Amino acid sequence: MSGIEVHYGDHAATVTIDRFARRNSLDNETLRSLAVALTEVAGSGISTLLLRGAEGTFCAGSDLHALRAGDADYAREHAALVSASLPISSGRRS
């Protein structure tokens, strides 16, 4: 998955947004990969998800370059994130 890493523990999964060069902002491809990762984690039996960003930066939000490109899929992919059925916590390494 482009820009997304998933690691499983005993009771939780960690999903890391790894686009540090763009401050972990979400472009269309990363957003799609994140939606896929969340779907996979939700179906894995894991009860909790930690969502984090690489290199100590959580996420700058939407990649403005992707928004300017006008990709109609962006809104649909974003909607998939808000429908996740797991408790989600965000954090970063100290």
C-alpha positions, 0 to 999 in steps of 0.5 A: 500500500502506497504511503501506508504501513500496517503492523499488528500486535496482540490486541491492536494494530498500528497504521502509519501514514508514511509520506513525510516529504509531504508532512504525511498529507493525504493525496488520492493514492494514500487515501485509498491505501488508508481506506484499504488498510482500515478495512483490512484491520476492521476484518482482522479481529483487532479491537483497537487501531492506533493511527500515526504519522511517520517521523513525529508528524501526524498528518498535515491533512489533505494534500492541497496539490491533490485537491487542486488536481480535482480528482472526484474520487477524493471525497469518496475515499475520505468518506470511507475513513469516517465509516471505520468501525474500530476505536481509533486513537492517534498518536506519535512516538515520543 
